[in-house]
Amino acid sequence: MTPSLIVSYVGRRAIPFIQLYALYVLGHGEDGPGGGFQGGVIFASSFVLLVLIAGWARARKDAPESIVDPLTATGCLLYAGIGFICILLGGAYLEYEAFAGANATAAAKQHAHHFALIGIELGVMITVTASMVTLYFEMSRPPEERNAPEDGSGDSDGEGADA
Amino acid sequence: MHEVYLVIAISVLIGVLVLLKRVISGPTLMDRILAVNVIGTKTIVLLALVGFMAERPGFFLDIALAYALINFIATIAILKYLEARGRPKTADEEDDA
């Protein structure tokens, strides 16, 4: 069953804008709706759209297990890592002002706060995106992919999800 | 200016009620899906209007934009599911069966 021309055309053009919007939501978490979690979910929804228009096997090639699974832990590492760096610099856990140094100006402290906050939000976003993508791929795995090894050699004509 | 937004919002809500009748009564599945999709589009307009009424348009327009993207994906997902399950029968075919 070939996907509709209109659906695949519109979908292919919508995916980059959904991902760009996810990054906008991430960046505006401080003074608007959003943040890491919401941005991650919107980013993951672009992969859901990819599965719908291109098929399961084709989409899994763009987001292979070998990349997505390590990313789930990388986000946690980024979050906890920034927290522990704050301790090493003499502050409390996740006390971002420690980045500016002990006797920094208020403006420098605020600057450090902003950057560290974006850093941990990025960590949250990476973990949420990877978890959501993994959840969706595992739930929508077509029957013929169930026992196949994950090397991309399975159904390569992009029709896996339609069968 | 708020009154103008309020009047527009209420007329959009009346449109949603009319569509809700279509969602409940059908008669075919495609009518229901189309009606739900249009309710989603009206919700985006409503969110924008609420944003201007609350005098924080930037805040609410972000939500409206996210809603528009998710609504698009949801409709495609439902249609894809129906396509995989088999084309829904038209009223004529149901009579023949």
Contacts between the chains, C-beta under 8 A, distances in Angstrom:
chain1	res1	chain2	res2	distance
A	1	B	83	6.9
A	1	B	84	7.8
A	7	B	76	6.1
A	11	B	76	7.1
A	14	B	69	7.4
A	14	B	72	6.8
A	17	B	69	8.0
A	18	B	69	5.3
A	21	B	65	6.5
A	21	B	66	7.2
A	21	B	69	6.7
A	25	B	62	7.0
A	25	B	66	7.1
A	28	B	62	7.1
A	32	B	58	6.5
A	32	B	59	5.7
A	32	B	62	5.5
A	33	B	59	6.0
A	33	B	62	5.3
A	33	B	63	5.5
A	34	B	62	6.7
A	38	B	66	7.5
A	42	B	66	6.1
A	42	B	69	6.9
A	42	B	70	7.8
A	45	B	69	7.0
A	45	B	70	6.2
A	45	B	73	5.6
A	48	B	73	6.0
A	48	B	77	7.3
A	49	B	73	5.1
A	49	B	76	7.1
A	52	B	73	7.3
A	52	B	76	5.3
A	52	B	77	6.0
A	52	B	80	5.3
A	53	B	76	7.7
A	162	B	84	6.6
